[in-house]
Every structure is written in C-alpha cells, then in structure tokens.
Amino acid sequence: MISITHIETELGAMIAGAVEEGICLLEFSDRRMLSTEYKDLSRYLKTNIEEGESTHFQALRIQLEEYFKGLRKDFSVPLVTPGTPFQQAVWKELMSIPFGTTRSYLEQAIALGKTESIRAVANANGMNRISIIIPCHRVIGSDGSLTGYGGGLKRKRWLLDHEKKFSGQAVDLSLF
C-alpha cells in the first residue's frame, strides 16, 4: 500500500506518499498532474493509495522543516522512484545538481550524454514525483529564464532564491 499524508510548508500544502521502502511522492497539493501521478504510482508499484501514516513521514517532515529553515542542503530519506530507465537516469542526474546552483536543460542533457534529447530530458524532469528532494526546480532555460515547474514558477523562483540565500551566493533581494 502507498500511504498518503499532507504536510504544510512555507510554500503551501504538499502531499507525501510512502511505501515500506521509502518516500515515493512529494508534490504540492494543487499540482494539476497529481491524479496522473497517483495512477502512475499505483500502476508501477501494483498497489492502492490510502490516507495513512508511514515510518518515513516523520523523517520527511523534519528534513523539510530543516530545508525551509536553511539548515539542510541534502536529504537522506530513502526514495522510491519507479519509472523508465531513462527517467530514473534523469532523476539521478537531477540529484547531482548542487544546492544553490542551477543547470540548463541543455546542460542536463549533456551531463546525461543525451545532447540530442533535450526535450526528452525536459519531459522526464517534468515527470519527477518527488519535488524539492529531487531538485527539478534547479533546471532552467538556456537563457536563464524560469521554465516548466509543476509547482508553478512562483514557487520555483522562491526555491531558487531560498537556496541561493543559504548557499552563500549572492541573491537579488528585489525578488523578495
């Protein structure tokens, strides 16, 4: 069974999902694709989704709270990321983008050795079901523009500014 719970954050309510092995979902509750993500998770994991608790939710809540306070840059909760091998490679590469930095979709494709597959990489980024922890918000357009974030561009800007603030890099205070 996939257990689902609600977690309140500085950016609004989030839905977390967990199975025995770890966290398999962390999304903003107003994400348009949430019902599709539920269906995909049920199909991949061959189980039902129900409101409930998991031993992983307490650690997740603590680590998210630390992240939002600027005290945590890396997460250690176990993750379960069912998907195609290509999607899993993209999500693994997202995890290598350091806190407080960004990478373009082209740079992401190059890092994966898939320079001809920028759109496929962008699509796989968008299929990420574990927001913040698998930091798809750190991927931006080649021109530096904010593009494509399931939680909305306002949240993406907030997350990037938050990470810059706590990484020691200069931040544009006019954005606050």
Order of alpha helices (4+ residues) and beta strands (2+ residues): beta-beta-beta-alpha-beta-alpha-alpha-beta-alpha-alpha-beta-alpha
